[in-house]
């Protein structure tokens, strides 16, 4: 047993396929390797108490139960640059970091399958019925394609391009957004089919390294998401600002009604200037990811 156990994880963002993924179309998620969570485990005087509403707490207890360690008093601390409720996989990243920290503290071996199982177990307790995409992407260094009832596959991304992520400052409201889509009934099915088609076209364009097609389909997807009623004025404004700047494409990302937008550019200098522009337009934070 160590004096301190450390576990880390990175976050994620949806590139394409939000909402349509619920209806059997593909989604593509990207790991954000520079946006991290670190969890530390230390000895304590008293035993931890489980809080089932807290993914961090549930992940720690899932790891302790797996290791058959129930009475050892420990405490934890978390340091995270992943904002909550923004579609960036905050709870999955925290769960992964927590499990790694517990296993590190008790000097126990942890394979990838066990880590993913325990992280998903914590996510199920916290979120009822997660798809597993957040945990899968937060565990991966590669882009992940997900199709419901079929599974996950990795995508190679070597685009020599940059993705700018901008935080609207507004919590996403996924459940409310899903309900809005469901309320559209037949109209939604046509729009969801379009989103599914755009996602497949982006997958092909990634393989072909065709940035112009990727950018175009991102923007078209945002327009469809607007029609579905799951965007919000601040997201729309940041997307417009990115396109006026000269981005190849931009769109909201995640469940919607808040959260983040993403924008695609070719050069790092462009990405840095675009990030500044988006902050001037009201984004409370920005990040740049190398694709």
Secondary structure, DSSP 8 states (H G I E B T S, - for coil): --SEEEEEEEEEEEEE-TTGGGGT--EEEEEEEEEEEEEEEEE-SS-----TT-HHHHHHHHHHHHTT--S--EEEEEEE-S-TTSSS-HHHHHHHHHHHHHHHHTT----HHHHHHHHHHHHHHHHSS--SHHHHHHT-SSEEEEETTTEEEEE----S-EEEEEE-SS---HHHHHHHHHHTTHHHHHHHHHHHHHHHHHHHHHHHT-HHHHHHHHHHHHHHHHHTT---HHHHHHHHHHHHHT-SEEEEESS-SSSEEEEEESSHHHHHHHHHHHHHTT-SEEEEEE-
